[in-house]
Every structure is written in structure tokens, then in C-alpha cells.
Amino acid sequence: MRNSNTKAKGEMFITPSKRAVGAAYSAFGWALTFAIIHFYWGFGGSIGFRSAVGSERLLSNTSFIILGLWGVGILFVFAGLLSVALVKPWVRIIPRWVLFAAIWITGVLFLLRGIIVEIQDILIRAHFINLPAPLNMELIYWRLFLWSPWFMLGGILFCVTGWCSSHSNKKHGRG
């Protein structure tokens, strides 16, 4: 049974379903994991970097470190917080429709990134399209079996978060 237990700005907060909370924290964990990896690389760590990018040369490029590692890491932290914002009462300053739109857009973009790159890499592996010059077959394997599925998982988690949160709220006249 859900109950109204927190009031913020004149709106009652309905306790979300366990599914919505589980999905939100799973998406948060997914995003935080990705953020930690990027921060590790940003601090100079190199384990796993070559499997994601194909070359460790970028670790000496300051612009890449700031934008590509720290910037992406910060974006993933925000994405994780976005997922939790749907199930926590402390974020009622942001309209619900904005949170729902943002969570769905985030989920669809992660899912599309994973699917499109996966299809591209399958076509490269099957020799239907040529391997672009900066890529190598080792990178293609890593993307096929780790990075693209990881993005698809994130996309699914964010979409499930949006679905479960909107579904549980509609049952009670919210959303």
C-alpha cells in the first residue's frame, strides 16, 4: 500500500512502488559505475581504457581528459541523480513532466547508442562495411561484447525507471 507521506510545495508525494525504486537505484548504480570509470581514467588510470577507445594516446590530450573523461563522468553522475529524482521527495522543485521527459530521453539515447554501435560492429565483423582507420578489430570485439551491451543495459534501466515511475504514479492520479 502506498501512502502520501511528504508534502513539498503544496504537492503530496506518493511513495513510489518497489519496482520504481529498484529500477531507479539500478539505473543510478549503472551510471555511477560508468562515472567512476571515467574519473579513474581522468586521474590517469589506464586499465580498460584501450578497450573503450582503442588507443592510450588520448590520455596525454588535456582537452580529451577534461571533456571526454571528466565531463562525461559528471554527466553520468547527473544521469544517475536524475533516475533517483523520480523516487525521492526532495526533488519536487523540478516538475514531474521534466523528470519523466529527461529520464525517457536519457534511456532512449543510451539504448540507441548501444544498438547502433552494436549493429555497426556486427557489420564490420561480417565484412559488410570497412573498418574505419582509427579502429582495430580488438576494439570492435570489446565494443561488441562489453561496451555496447553495457549502453543497452543502461538504456533499458533508465526506460524501466521511467515506465515504473509513471505507471505507479498513474494508478494514484499522478504523472
Backbone hydrogen bonds in HBPLUS format (Angstrom, degrees):
<---DONOR---> <-ACCEPTOR-->    atom                        ^
c    i                          cat <-CA-CA->   ^        H-A-AA   ^      H-
h    n   atom  resd res      DA  || num        DHA   H-A  angle D-A-AA Bond
n    s   type  num  typ     dist DA aas  dist angle  dist       angle   num
A0015-THR N   A0003-ASN O   3.38 MM  12  5.96 169.9  2.39 141.9 144.5     1
A0005-ASN N   A0013-PHE O   3.37 MM   8  6.30 151.0  2.46 169.2 167.6     2
A0013-PHE N   A0006-THR O   2.81 MM   7  5.23 148.7  1.90 160.9 169.3     3
A0008-ALA N   A0011-GLU O   3.06 MM   3  5.44 167.5  2.08 153.1 154.8     4
A0011-GLU N   A0008-ALA O   3.02 MM   3  5.44 164.1  2.05 117.1 122.1     5
A0021-VAL N   A0017-SER O   3.05 MM   4  6.39 162.5  2.09 153.4 157.8     6
A0022-GLY N   A0018-LYS O   2.83 MM   4  5.96 163.8  1.86 149.2 154.3     7
A0023-ALA N   A0019-ARG O   2.84 MM   4  5.98 162.6  1.87 151.8 156.5     8
A0024-ALA N   A0020-ALA O   2.91 MM   4  6.02 159.7  1.95 146.0 152.1     9
A0025-TYR N   A0021-VAL O   2.97 MM   4  6.17 166.1  1.99 154.7 157.6    10
A0026-SER N   A0022-GLY O   2.95 MM   4  6.04 143.5  2.08 140.4 150.9    11
A0027-ALA N   A0023-ALA O   2.92 MM   4  6.15 160.8  1.96 151.4 155.9    12
A0028-PHE N   A0024-ALA O   2.90 MM   4  6.12 152.5  1.97 143.1 151.7    13
A0029-GLY N   A0025-TYR O   2.90 MM   4  6.02 158.1  1.94 140.4 145.7    14
A0030-TRP N   A0026-SER O   2.92 MM   4  6.15 155.3  1.98 147.2 154.2    15
A0031-ALA N   A0027-ALA O   2.93 MM   4  6.15 168.5  1.95 152.4 154.9    16
A0032-LEU N   A0028-PHE O   2.81 MM   4  5.96 161.3  1.84 153.0 159.0    17
A0033-THR N   A0029-GLY O   2.94 MM   4  6.00 154.3  2.01 143.0 149.5    18
A0034-PHE N   A0030-TRP O   3.15 MM   4  6.46 161.2  2.19 148.8 153.2    19
A0035-ALA N   A0031-ALA O   2.86 MM   4  6.13 154.4  1.93 148.2 156.1    20
A0036-ILE N   A0032-LEU O   2.86 MM   4  6.06 163.0  1.89 152.2 155.9    21
A0037-ILE N   A0033-THR O   3.08 MM   4  6.35 157.6  2.14 148.6 154.3    22
A0038-HIS N   A0034-PHE O   3.10 MM   4  6.39 160.8  2.14 148.1 152.7    23
A0039-PHE N   A0035-ALA O   2.86 MM   4  6.15 157.3  1.91 155.4 162.3    24
A0040-TYR N   A0036-ILE O   2.85 MM   4  6.02 158.2  1.90 149.9 156.0    25
A0041-TRP N   A0037-ILE O   3.01 MM   4  6.33 162.2  2.04 150.2 154.4    26
A0042-GLY N   A0038-HIS O   2.81 MM   4  6.01 151.8  1.89 142.5 151.7    27
A0043-PHE N   A0039-PHE O   2.88 MM   4  6.15 136.9  2.07 146.8 157.0    28
A0043-PHE N   A0040-TYR O   3.22 MM   3  5.22 131.0  2.47  95.2 107.5    29
A0045-GLY N   A0040-TYR O   2.96 MM   5  5.41 152.3  2.04 152.1 143.6    30
A0044-GLY N   A0041-TRP O   2.91 MM   3  5.11 156.2  1.96 108.1 114.6    31
A0049-PHE N   A0046-SER O   3.06 MM   3  5.23 158.2  2.11 120.1 126.4    32
A0052-ALA N   A0049-PHE O   2.95 MM   3  5.24 139.4  2.12 104.7 116.7    33
A0053-VAL N   A0049-PHE O   2.97 MM   4  6.18 154.7  2.03 158.9 166.6    34
A0054-GLY N   A0050-ARG O   2.72 MM   4  4.52 135.1  1.91 116.5 130.8    35
A0059-LEU N   A0056-GLU O   3.05 MM   3  5.60 154.9  2.11 114.3 121.5    36
A0060-SER N   A0057-ARG O   3.13 MM   3  5.91 168.8  2.14 121.2 124.6    37
A0061-ASN N   A0058-LEU O   2.99 MM   3  5.12 163.6  2.02 110.2 115.2    38
A0065-ILE N   A0061-ASN O   3.01 MM   4  6.31 156.4  2.06 153.2 160.6    39
A0066-ILE N   A0062-THR O   2.93 MM   4  6.17 164.9  1.96 156.3 159.4    40
A0067-LEU N   A0063-SER O   2.89 MM   4  5.96 171.1  1.90 155.4 157.3    41
A0068-GLY N   A0064-PHE O   2.65 MM   4  4.74 123.1  1.97 119.5 137.9    42
A0069-LEU N   A0064-PHE O   3.14 MM   5  6.68 123.1  2.48 149.6 160.5    43
A0070-TRP N   A0065-ILE O   2.94 MM   5  6.29 170.5  1.95 164.8 166.4    44
A0071-GLY N   A0066-ILE O   2.84 MM   5  6.06 136.8  2.02 137.5 151.5    45
A0073-GLY N   A0069-LEU O   2.89 MM   4  5.90 153.6  1.96 140.9 149.4    46
A0074-ILE N   A0070-TRP O   2.94 MM   4  6.15 158.5  1.98 150.7 155.3    47
A0075-LEU N   A0071-GLY O   3.00 MM   4  6.28 155.6  2.06 145.2 152.3    48
A0076-PHE N   A0072-VAL O   2.93 MM   4  6.20 151.0  2.01 150.0 157.5    49
A0077-VAL N   A0073-GLY O   3.03 MM   4  6.37 146.2  2.15 143.6 153.0    50
A0078-PHE N   A0074-ILE O   3.01 MM   4  6.35 161.6  2.04 152.6 156.7    51
A0079-ALA N   A0075-LEU O   2.87 MM   4  6.14 152.6  1.94 144.6 152.9    52
A0080-GLY N   A0076-PHE O   2.94 MM   4  6.12 156.9  1.99 144.4 150.1    53
A0081-LEU N   A0077-VAL O   2.93 MM   4  6.24 159.6  1.97 152.0 157.7    54
A0082-LEU N   A0078-PHE O   2.82 MM   4  6.01 147.5  1.93 146.0 155.5    55
A0083-SER N   A0079-ALA O   3.15 MM   4  6.49 150.9  2.24 145.9 151.8    56
A0084-VAL N   A0080-GLY O   3.27 MM   4  6.65 154.8  2.34 146.6 152.7    57
A0085-ALA N   A0081-LEU O   2.87 MM   4  6.04 141.0  2.03 144.7 156.3    58
A0087-VAL N   A0084-VAL O   3.00 MM   3  5.58 152.9  2.07 116.5 124.2    59
A0094-ILE N   A0091-VAL O   3.29 MM   3  6.11 167.5  2.31 122.1 124.8    60
A0098-VAL N   A0095-PRO O   3.02 MM   3  5.43 130.0  2.28 108.0 120.7    61
A0099-LEU N   A0095-PRO O   3.26 MM   4  6.71 157.0  2.31 151.6 157.8    62
A0100-PHE N   A0096-ARG O   2.88 MM   4  6.17 165.6  1.90 159.1 163.0    63
A0101-ALA N   A0097-TRP O   2.90 MM   4  5.97 162.4  1.93 142.5 147.8    64
A0102-ALA N   A0098-VAL O   2.90 MM   4  6.01 164.4  1.92 148.8 153.7    65
A0103-ILE N   A0099-LEU O   2.89 MM   4  6.04 158.3  1.93 150.3 156.2    66
A0104-TRP N   A0100-PHE O   2.99 MM   4  6.12 163.1  2.02 151.1 155.5    67
A0105-ILE N   A0101-ALA O   2.93 MM   4  6.04 165.2  1.95 152.6 157.2    68
A0106-THR N   A0102-ALA O   2.93 MM   4  5.98 162.5  1.96 145.2 150.6    69
A0107-GLY N   A0103-ILE O   2.95 MM   4  6.07 164.5  1.97 144.6 149.3    70
A0108-VAL N   A0104-TRP O   2.90 MM   4  6.05 166.3  1.92 153.0 156.7    71
A0109-LEU N   A0105-ILE O   2.94 MM   4  6.06 159.7  1.98 149.6 155.3    72
A0110-PHE N   A0106-THR O   2.98 MM   4  6.23 164.9  2.01 155.4 159.0    73
A0111-LEU N   A0107-GLY O   2.95 MM   4  6.08 161.9  1.98 148.7 154.3    74
A0112-LEU N   A0108-VAL O   2.80 MM   4  5.94 164.5  1.82 150.8 155.4    75
A0113-ARG N   A0109-LEU O   2.90 MM   4  6.01 158.8  1.94 146.8 152.9    76
A0114-GLY N   A0110-PHE O   3.06 MM   4  6.28 163.6  2.09 148.8 152.6    77
A0115-ILE N   A0111-LEU O   2.92 MM   4  6.15 166.0  1.94 155.7 159.7    78
A0116-ILE N   A0112-LEU O   2.84 MM   4  5.79 170.4  1.85 153.9 157.2    79
A0117-VAL N   A0113-ARG O   3.16 MM   4  6.07 166.2  2.18 145.0 149.4    80
A0118-GLU N   A0114-GLY O   2.99 MM   4  5.94 150.6  2.08 138.3 147.4    81
A0119-ILE N   A0115-ILE O   2.90 MM   4  6.12 162.9  1.93 154.3 158.0    82
A0120-GLN N   A0116-ILE O   2.93 MM   4  6.14 164.2  1.96 149.0 153.9    83
A0121-ASP N   A0117-VAL O   2.85 MM   4  6.01 161.2  1.89 149.1 154.1    84
A0122-ILE N   A0118-GLU O   2.91 MM   4  6.13 150.9  2.00 147.2 155.3    85
A0123-LEU N   A0119-ILE O   2.94 MM   4  6.19 159.5  1.99 151.8 157.2    86
A0124-ILE N   A0120-GLN O   2.89 MM   4  6.20 147.6  2.00 145.5 155.3    87
A0125-ARG N   A0121-ASP O   2.84 MM   4  5.98 165.1  1.86 146.5 150.8    88
A0126-ALA N   A0122-ILE O   2.87 MM   4  6.04 146.4  1.98 144.4 153.7    89
A0128-PHE N   A0123-LEU O   2.85 MM   5  5.13 155.9  1.90 162.2 161.4    90
A0127-HIS N   A0124-ILE O   2.98 MM   3  4.98 157.2  2.03 105.3 111.7    91
A0135-LEU N   A0132-PRO O   3.05 MM   3  5.68 149.5  2.14 122.5 131.5    92
A0140-ILE N   A0136-ASN O   3.15 MM   4  6.53 154.3  2.22 148.2 156.0    93
A0141-TYR N   A0137-MET O   3.03 MM   4  6.33 155.6  2.09 149.7 154.5    94
A0142-TRP N   A0138-GLU O   3.10 MM   4  6.45 161.0  2.14 149.7 154.5    95
A0143-ARG N   A0139-LEU O   2.89 MM   4  6.14 160.3  1.92 153.4 159.1    96
A0144-LEU N   A0140-ILE O   2.81 MM   4  6.00 156.3  1.87 148.7 155.9    97
A0145-PHE N   A0141-TYR O   2.96 MM   4  6.09 161.7  1.99 154.5 158.0    98
A0146-LEU N   A0142-TRP O   2.80 MM   4  5.42 139.2  1.97 144.5 151.8    99
A0147-TRP N   A0142-TRP O   3.15 MM   5  6.48 150.7  2.24 137.7 145.0   100
A0148-SER N   A0143-ARG O   2.91 MM   5  5.37 159.6  1.95 137.5 143.6   101
A0150-TRP N   A0146-LEU O   2.91 MM   4  5.93 146.0  2.03 144.9 155.6   102
A0151-PHE N   A0147-TRP O   2.98 MM   4  6.29 153.1  2.05 150.2 156.2   103
A0152-MET N   A0148-SER O   2.95 MM   4  6.24 159.3  1.99 152.8 159.0   104
A0153-LEU N   A0149-PRO O   2.84 MM   4  6.07 156.3  1.89 148.2 154.4   105
A0154-GLY N   A0150-TRP O   3.03 MM   4  6.31 160.7  2.07 146.3 151.2   106
A0155-GLY N   A0151-PHE O   2.87 MM   4  6.13 160.7  1.90 152.3 157.6   107
A0156-ILE N   A0152-MET O   2.90 MM   4  6.14 160.0  1.94 151.3 156.5   108
A0157-LEU N   A0153-LEU O   2.86 MM   4  6.12 163.2  1.89 154.3 159.1   109
A0158-PHE N   A0154-GLY O   2.94 MM   4  6.17 161.9  1.98 155.0 159.0   110
A0159-CYS N   A0155-GLY O   2.96 MM   4  6.12 160.2  2.00 148.0 154.0   111
A0160-VAL N   A0156-ILE O   2.80 MM   4  5.94 160.8  1.83 154.8 160.5   112
A0161-THR N   A0157-LEU O   2.93 MM   4  6.07 150.2  2.02 140.0 148.5   113
A0162-GLY N   A0158-PHE O   3.01 MM   4  6.31 159.8  2.05 146.6 151.1   114
A0163-TRP N   A0159-CYS O   2.84 MM   4  6.09 160.7  1.88 150.7 156.5   115
A0164-CYS N   A0160-VAL O   2.79 MM   4  5.87 174.9  1.79 155.3 157.0   116
A0165-SER N   A0161-THR O   2.96 MM   4  5.94 160.0  2.00 146.6 152.8   117
A0166-SER N   A0162-GLY O   2.97 MM   4  6.01 160.6  2.01 144.3 150.0   118
A0167-HIS N   A0163-TRP O   2.82 MM   4  5.85 157.1  1.87 151.2 158.6   119
A0168-SER N   A0164-CYS O   3.00 MM   4  6.01 164.5  2.03 144.0 148.1   120
A0169-ASN N   A0165-SER O   3.16 MM   4  6.17 147.7  2.26 136.3 145.0   121
A0170-LYS N   A0166-SER O   2.92 MM   4  6.02 150.4  2.01 144.5 151.9   122
A0171-LYS N   A0167-HIS O   3.35 MM   4  6.56 148.9  2.46 143.2 149.5   123
A0172-HIS N   A0169-ASN O   3.06 MM   3  5.39 145.9  2.18 105.0 114.9   124
A0174-ARG N   A0169-ASN O   2.66 MM   5  4.57 153.1  1.73 145.3 138.5   125
A0173-GLY N   A0170-LYS O   3.15 MM   3  4.97 165.9  2.17 109.8 107.9   126
